[in-house]
Amino acid sequence: MTPAAIANHLSIRGGIGRGRGVLRAGASRDDLRRAVARGAIVRVRTGVYCLPHLLAEQQTAAAHGGEVACASALRRIGVWLLDDDARMHVWVGSHGRAFPHTGCHCVTHRDDGVSAFGQVGIVQALVQLASCLGDEAFFAAFESAWHLGLLGRTERAEVRAGLRAGQRWLVDIARSDAESGLESLLRLRLLRLGITVRCQVWIRDVGRVDFLIDGVLIVESDGREGHAREAERHKDLLRDARAAAAGYERLRFDYALIVHDWPVVEAAIVATLQRLRLARRRTGGAGVHR
């Protein structure tokens, strides 16, 4: 079998496959060695070959013994990830073997099923994420995937069914309109403090705000960086000034504060709410914007 014919065989099968499948199709071991030598295919590991243009993540996952999974799969489709450390997550199946390979820092997933090559679906990736990285990472990723239009009603139900019983409430409180993972993370943490928030609220003369608490405290989460952040700074300041003129209190937090210094954020919100509620009791609500 010619190198081109071997490459075509793999192309039909998604660009990657086991050598024994190529041998059954009529190639010899010498044919395989010749195809590798000529660059028509790449030897990923013993017994596994792929086309040269196959995505690097899929090649790495195959070298490890399975499919791109969990955070790695979600990263590839643009889902927001909390503190993504860029490790490769690989699903090898419930009884699969993980293979050592050069530069391996892979996280091996062994949930039920038989893995192949390629990438797990979004439902499986989200369920894996919940087990691997915890509630907050899952919640932010789930809302991001929903907002991106990657989860329909059926997929959301399948994700919920795949979670541990104690995590299913996260799907029940999720929304489709969270525009950033920071918004999801902040809302979840506030709910755990017993603070109910209204999300994506339109306020006259101010515009749409991320969160409104008690009808008077605006909380904004800002994940923008670099030049894009600077370009929006004037608009943010203008919005804050208009909110103040309308009688609202404003708190604005960036990624570093929300993710890495949450106690500071929590203390600021709780203290501001206590002050506003005390003022409301003293005045009987007078002067407080509703």
C-alpha positions as CSV (number, residue, x, y, z in Angstrom):
1,M,0.0,0.0,0.0
2,T,1.4,3.4,-1.0
3,P,2.0,6.2,1.6
4,A,-0.8,8.2,0.0
5,A,-3.2,5.3,0.3
6,I,-2.3,4.8,4.0
7,A,-2.9,8.5,4.6
8,N,-6.2,8.3,2.9
9,H,-7.2,5.4,5.0
10,L,-6.5,7.4,8.2
11,S,-8.2,10.5,6.7
12,I,-11.5,8.6,6.3
13,R,-11.2,7.6,10.0
14,G,-10.7,11.1,11.4
15,G,-7.0,11.4,10.8
16,I,-5.8,8.9,13.3
17,G,-6.0,5.2,13.9
18,R,-4.2,2.0,15.0
19,G,-1.6,0.3,12.9
20,R,-3.5,-3.0,13.0
21,G,-6.4,-1.4,11.3
22,V,-4.1,-0.2,8.4
23,L,-2.6,-3.7,8.3
24,R,-6.0,-5.3,8.0
25,A,-6.7,-2.9,5.1
26,G,-3.8,-4.4,3.2
27,A,-0.7,-2.5,4.2
28,S,2.5,-4.2,5.4
29,R,4.7,-3.1,8.2
30,D,7.2,-2.0,5.7
31,D,4.5,0.1,4.1
32,L,3.9,1.8,7.4
33,R,7.6,2.5,8.0
34,R,7.8,3.9,4.5
35,A,4.8,6.2,5.0
36,V,6.3,7.5,8.2
37,A,9.7,8.0,6.6
38,R,8.2,10.0,3.7
39,G,6.1,12.2,6.1
40,A,2.8,11.0,4.9
41,I,1.8,9.9,8.4
42,V,3.2,10.4,11.9
43,R,3.9,7.6,14.5
44,V,2.2,8.9,17.7
45,R,3.3,5.9,19.8
46,T,3.6,2.2,19.3
47,G,0.8,1.0,17.1
48,V,-0.9,4.4,16.6
49,Y,-0.5,6.7,13.6
50,C,-2.0,10.0,12.5
51,L,-1.9,12.5,9.7
52,P,0.7,15.3,10.1
53,H,-1.9,18.0,10.2
54,L,-3.9,16.4,13.1
55,L,-4.3,18.9,15.9
56,A,-1.5,18.9,18.5
57,E,-4.0,18.3,21.4
58,Q,-5.4,15.2,19.7
59,Q,-1.9,13.9,19.0
60,T,-0.9,14.5,22.7
61,A,-4.1,12.8,23.9
62,A,-3.5,9.8,21.6
63,A,0.1,9.6,22.8
64,H,-1.2,9.4,26.4
65,G,-3.8,6.8,25.4
66,G,-7.1,8.4,24.7
67,E,-9.2,11.5,23.9
68,V,-8.9,15.2,24.7
69,A,-11.2,15.6,27.7
70,C,-12.4,17.8,30.5
71,A,-10.9,21.3,30.6
72,S,-8.8,20.7,27.5
73,A,-11.9,19.8,25.4
74,L,-13.8,22.9,26.7
75,R,-10.8,25.2,26.1
76,R,-10.7,24.1,22.5
77,I,-14.4,25.2,21.9
78,G,-14.1,28.6,23.6
79,V,-15.7,27.8,27.0
80,W,-14.6,30.1,29.8
81,L,-12.4,28.3,32.4
82,L,-11.5,29.3,35.9
83,D,-7.8,29.6,36.5
84,D,-6.9,27.3,33.5
85,D,-3.4,25.9,34.0
86,A,-3.3,24.6,30.4
87,R,-2.6,21.0,31.5
88,M,-3.8,18.3,29.0
89,H,-6.7,16.3,30.2
90,V,-7.1,12.9,28.6
91,W,-9.9,10.4,28.9
92,V,-8.6,6.8,28.6
93,G,-11.8,5.0,29.5
94,S,-12.7,3.1,32.6
95,H,-10.1,0.4,31.9
96,G,-7.7,2.1,29.6
97,R,-4.0,2.4,30.0
98,A,-2.1,5.7,30.3
99,F,1.2,5.8,28.4
100,P,4.2,7.8,29.4
101,H,5.4,10.2,26.7
102,T,7.8,13.1,26.3
103,G,6.7,16.2,28.2
104,C,3.8,14.4,29.9
105,H,1.9,16.5,32.5
106,C,-1.4,15.0,31.5
107,V,-4.4,14.6,33.9
108,T,-5.9,11.1,33.3
109,H,-9.6,10.6,33.4
110,R,-11.1,7.2,33.9
111,D,-14.8,7.7,33.9
112,D,-17.0,5.0,32.4
113,G,-16.8,4.0,28.8
114,V,-14.3,2.9,26.2
115,S,-12.2,5.8,24.8
116,A,-11.0,6.0,21.2
117,F,-9.2,9.0,19.7
118,G,-10.2,12.6,19.1
119,Q,-12.2,14.6,21.7
120,V,-15.0,13.9,24.1
121,G,-18.4,15.7,23.7
122,I,-19.3,18.7,25.6
123,V,-21.7,16.9,28.0
124,Q,-18.9,14.5,29.1
125,A,-16.4,17.3,29.3
126,L,-18.6,19.3,31.6
127,V,-19.3,16.3,33.9
128,Q,-15.6,15.5,34.0
129,L,-14.8,19.1,34.9
130,A,-17.2,19.0,37.8
131,S,-15.5,16.0,39.2
132,C,-12.0,17.2,38.4
133,L,-12.0,20.9,39.2
134,G,-15.0,21.4,41.5
135,D,-18.2,23.3,41.8
136,E,-17.0,26.8,40.9
137,A,-15.1,25.8,37.8
138,F,-18.0,23.7,36.6
139,F,-20.6,26.4,37.2
140,A,-18.7,29.1,35.4
141,A,-18.0,26.7,32.4
142,F,-21.6,25.5,32.3
143,E,-23.0,29.0,32.1
144,S,-20.4,29.9,29.5
145,A,-21.2,27.0,27.4
146,W,-24.9,27.8,27.7
147,H,-24.4,31.4,26.8
148,L,-22.3,30.4,23.7
149,G,-25.3,28.3,22.5
150,L,-23.4,25.0,23.0
151,L,-26.0,23.5,25.3
152,G,-29.6,22.8,24.4
153,R,-32.3,21.6,26.9
154,T,-31.4,18.0,26.2
155,E,-27.7,18.5,26.8
156,R,-28.3,20.5,30.0
157,A,-30.5,17.6,31.3
158,E,-27.8,15.1,30.4
159,V,-25.1,17.1,32.2
160,R,-27.3,17.3,35.3
161,A,-27.9,13.6,35.3
162,G,-24.2,12.9,35.1
163,L,-23.3,15.0,38.1
164,R,-23.1,13.9,41.7
165,A,-26.4,14.5,43.5
166,G,-24.8,17.3,45.6
167,Q,-23.8,19.2,42.5
168,R,-27.1,19.1,40.5
169,W,-28.4,22.3,42.2
170,L,-25.7,24.2,40.2
171,V,-27.5,23.4,36.9
172,D,-30.8,24.4,38.5
173,I,-29.6,27.9,39.3
174,A,-27.6,28.4,36.1
175,R,-28.6,31.1,33.6
176,S,-27.9,31.6,29.9
177,D,-27.2,35.3,30.0
178,A,-23.9,35.3,32.0
179,E,-21.5,37.1,29.7
180,S,-18.3,36.1,31.5
181,G,-17.1,33.4,33.9
182,L,-16.4,36.2,36.4
183,E,-20.1,37.0,36.6
184,S,-21.0,33.4,37.1
185,L,-18.4,33.0,39.8
186,L,-19.4,36.1,41.7
187,R,-23.1,35.3,41.6
188,L,-22.5,31.8,42.9
189,R,-20.3,33.0,45.8
190,L,-22.9,35.7,46.7
191,L,-25.7,33.1,46.7
192,R,-23.6,31.0,49.1
193,L,-23.5,34.0,51.4
194,G,-27.3,34.2,51.3
195,I,-27.2,37.3,49.1
196,T,-29.8,37.4,46.4
197,V,-28.9,39.3,43.3
198,R,-30.6,40.4,40.1
199,C,-28.4,39.9,37.0
200,Q,-28.0,41.9,33.9
201,V,-30.4,44.7,35.0
202,W,-31.2,47.6,32.8
203,I,-31.2,50.9,34.7
204,R,-32.3,54.1,33.1
205,D,-29.5,56.6,32.3
206,V,-27.0,54.0,33.5
207,G,-27.4,51.1,31.1
208,R,-27.2,47.4,31.8
209,V,-25.3,46.4,35.0
210,D,-24.0,43.0,36.0
211,F,-25.7,42.8,39.4
212,L,-28.1,44.7,41.5
213,I,-28.5,43.9,45.2
214,D,-31.3,45.3,47.4
215,G,-32.3,47.6,44.6
216,V,-29.5,50.0,45.4
217,L,-26.0,48.4,45.2
218,I,-24.6,47.8,41.8
219,V,-21.8,45.3,41.5
220,E,-19.7,45.0,38.3
221,S,-17.2,42.3,37.4
222,D,-14.6,43.4,34.9
223,G,-12.5,40.8,33.1
224,R,-11.2,43.0,30.3
225,E,-7.5,43.5,30.0
226,G,-4.8,45.4,28.2
227,H,-5.8,47.9,25.4
228,A,-9.4,46.7,25.3
229,R,-9.7,47.5,29.0
230,E,-8.2,50.9,28.6
231,A,-10.5,51.7,25.7
232,E,-13.6,51.0,27.9
233,R,-12.3,52.8,31.0
234,H,-14.0,56.1,30.2
235,K,-17.3,54.4,29.5
236,D,-17.1,52.6,32.9
237,L,-16.3,55.8,34.7
238,L,-19.2,57.6,33.0
239,R,-21.6,54.8,34.0
240,D,-20.4,54.9,37.6
241,A,-20.9,58.6,37.7
242,R,-24.4,58.3,36.3
243,A,-25.2,55.6,38.8
244,A,-24.0,57.8,41.6
245,A,-26.2,60.6,40.4
246,A,-29.2,58.3,40.4
247,G,-28.6,57.3,44.0
248,Y,-26.9,54.0,43.6
249,E,-23.9,52.7,45.3
250,R,-21.3,51.1,43.0
251,L,-18.6,48.4,43.5
252,R,-16.4,47.3,40.7
253,F,-14.0,44.3,40.9
254,D,-11.5,42.8,38.4
255,Y,-10.4,39.3,37.7
256,A,-7.5,39.3,40.1
257,L,-9.7,40.5,43.0
258,I,-12.6,38.1,42.4
259,V,-10.5,35.0,41.7
260,H,-7.5,35.5,44.0
261,D,-8.6,38.0,46.7
262,W,-12.2,36.9,47.3
263,P,-12.2,37.7,51.0
264,V,-11.5,41.4,50.1
265,V,-14.4,41.4,47.7
266,E,-16.7,39.6,50.1
267,A,-15.9,42.0,52.9
268,A,-16.5,45.1,50.7
269,I,-19.9,43.8,49.5
270,V,-21.1,42.7,53.0
271,A,-19.9,45.9,54.7
272,T,-21.6,48.1,52.0
273,L,-24.9,46.1,52.3
274,Q,-24.8,46.4,56.1
275,R,-24.3,50.2,55.8
276,L,-27.0,50.6,53.3
277,R,-29.5,48.5,55.2
278,L,-28.8,50.4,58.4
279,A,-29.3,53.7,56.6
280,R,-32.6,52.3,55.2
281,R,-33.8,51.4,58.7
282,R,-32.9,54.8,60.1
283,T,-34.7,56.7,57.3
284,G,-37.5,54.2,56.8
285,G,-36.4,53.8,53.2
286,A,-36.4,57.5,52.4
287,G,-33.8,58.6,50.0
288,V,-33.0,55.1,48.9
289,H,-33.3,54.5,45.1
290,R,-35.7,51.7,44.2
